[in-house]
Amino acid sequence: MIPVHPEYIVDEKQNRKSIILPLVEWERIVEELEELDDIRAYDEAKSGTQDAIPFGLAVREIREGCDS
């Protein structure tokens, strides 16, 4: 768990409306979310039923795609 030190912005009835975080904490949260997104993409790719293709063919397809 990432430790956070939020400050709250409240309305006239003291209902919380927004949060202010120190920039360092926010940047750490963003890094963690990006890592989680990468993990989910990896898990999804690993669970797919995609057929493997030879490495040379993959490289050729990538190169041909870049020439377009």
Buried (B, 14 or more C-beta within 10 A) or exposed (E): EEEEEEEEEEEEEEEEEEEEBEEEBEEBEEEEEEEEEEEEEEEEEEEEEEEEEEEEEEEEEEEEEEEE
